[in-house]
Amino acid sequence: KEGPLFHFTLIGRAAKWIDLYLSNLTNQDPNYILNSWKSFESHLFTLFGDPYEIRKAEAELDSLRMKEGGNVSLYISDFRSLVSIIGDWGERALIHNFRKGVPSSILDQLASHPSRIDSLQDLMDINLNLDTRYHERKDEKSHHQEKEPEASKSSSSHPQSS
């Protein structure tokens, strides 16, 4: 007997639970859990999900911080993952929480931005741009400092005539 694809990803108690429903796939009752993905997902989460998942994600989001000199793209990825669990907090609350986790060096640069940033996506894009420029400049400095000792060695190794 062949079942839906999601069945193959369930194991243990969840697989045993769904087997009962798979035996009657032709059930036409509108409340039958396999007649809608939303219904199936809701039942699956009620029985096997973490009832505190949203609270945990909210607490993690509240304490999420990007380290000074860290990578904004990783911060954005973590931020988006938590927001996808939490659901819709509203744009202003998300902007507030995003800014709360950004290092002060980036906030200082954002303060000089010519216009108010009213969209989370715009805020993320601007942060990515600032972070890219920061890391490019850091690489330039590092590359320049590597060349500097070589230049001073070569100039000091040649005797000067007086």
C-alpha positions in Angstrom: 0.0 0.0 0.0 1.4 3.4 -1.0 0.9 6.5 1.2 1.5 10.2 0.9 5.1 11.4 0.8 5.0 13.0 4.2 4.3 9.6 5.7 7.8 8.5 4.9 9.3 11.3 7.0 7.4 10.4 10.1 8.9 8.0 12.6 8.0 6.4 15.9 4.7 7.3 17.5 3.9 9.9 14.8 4.2 7.2 12.1 1.9 4.8 14.0 -0.6 7.6 14.6 -0.8 8.6 10.9 -1.1 4.9 9.8 -4.6 4.8 11.3 -5.7 7.6 9.0 -3.9 6.4 5.9 -5.9 3.2 6.0 -9.0 5.3 5.2 -7.8 7.8 2.6 -11.2 7.9 0.9 -13.0 9.4 3.9 -15.1 12.3 2.6 -15.9 13.9 6.0 -14.7 17.6 5.8 -13.3 17.3 9.3 -11.1 14.3 8.4 -7.6 15.3 9.1 -6.1 14.3 5.8 -8.6 16.3 3.7 -6.7 19.5 4.4 -3.0 20.2 5.0 -3.9 22.8 7.6 -6.0 20.3 9.6 -3.3 17.6 9.4 -0.6 20.1 10.4 -2.7 21.3 13.3 -3.4 17.7 14.6 0.3 16.7 14.2 1.5 19.8 16.1 -1.1 19.3 18.9 0.1 15.7 19.5 3.8 15.9 18.8 4.9 19.5 18.7 6.6 21.6 21.3 3.8 23.6 23.1 6.4 26.2 24.2 8.0 26.6 20.8 6.7 30.2 20.3 7.6 31.3 23.8 11.1 29.9 23.4 11.5 31.6 20.0 10.4 34.9 21.5 12.9 34.6 24.3 15.7 33.7 21.8 14.7 36.7 19.6 14.7 39.0 22.6 18.3 37.9 23.5 19.6 37.6 20.0 22.7 39.8 19.5 25.2 40.2 16.7 28.8 40.4 18.0 30.8 43.4 17.1 32.6 42.7 13.8 30.3 39.7 13.3 28.5 38.8 10.1 25.1 40.6 9.5 23.9 37.8 7.1 24.2 35.2 9.9 22.3 37.6 12.3 19.6 38.1 9.7 19.3 34.4 9.1 18.9 33.7 12.8 16.5 36.6 13.1 14.3 35.4 10.2 14.3 31.8 11.5 13.0 32.9 14.9 10.4 35.3 13.3 9.1 32.4 11.1 8.3 30.5 14.3 6.8 33.5 16.2 4.5 34.7 13.5 3.5 38.3 12.9 4.6 40.8 15.6 4.1 43.7 13.3 6.7 45.7 11.3 7.6 48.2 14.0 8.1 45.6 16.7 10.3 43.5 14.4 12.4 46.6 13.4 12.8 47.4 17.1 14.0 43.9 17.9 16.3 43.8 14.9 17.9 47.1 15.9 18.3 45.9 19.5 20.5 43.1 18.4 22.8 45.1 16.1 26.2 46.3 17.5 26.5 50.0 18.3 29.1 50.6 15.5 26.4 49.7 12.9 23.7 51.7 14.8 26.1 54.7 14.6 26.3 54.3 10.9 22.6 53.9 10.6 22.1 57.2 12.5 23.7 59.0 9.5 21.4 57.4 7.0 19.6 60.2 5.1 16.1 59.0 5.6 14.1 57.1 8.2 14.0 53.4 7.7 10.4 52.2 8.1 10.7 48.7 6.6 12.4 45.6 8.1 13.6 44.5 4.7 15.1 48.0 4.0 16.8 47.9 7.4 18.2 44.4 6.7 19.4 45.5 3.2 21.1 48.6 4.6 22.8 46.5 7.4 24.0 44.0 4.8 25.5 46.9 2.7 27.2 48.4 5.8 28.5 45.1 6.9 29.9 44.3 3.4 31.7 47.6 3.3 33.0 47.1 6.8 34.5 43.7 5.9 35.9 44.9 2.6 37.6 47.8 4.5 38.9 45.4 7.1 40.4 43.2 4.4 42.0 46.2 2.7 43.6 47.2 6.0 44.8 43.7 6.6 46.2 43.5 3.1 47.9 46.9 3.4 49.5 46.0 6.8 50.9 42.8 5.3 52.6 44.8 2.5 53.8 47.5 4.9 56.5 45.4 6.7 57.8 44.2 3.3 58.2 47.8 2.1 60.1 48.8 5.3 62.3 45.8 5.1 63.3 46.5 1.5 64.0 50.2 2.2 66.1 49.4 5.3 68.1 46.7 3.6 69.6 49.1 1.1 72.5 51.1 2.5 72.2 54.8 2.2 75.1 56.8 1.0 75.9 60.1 2.6 
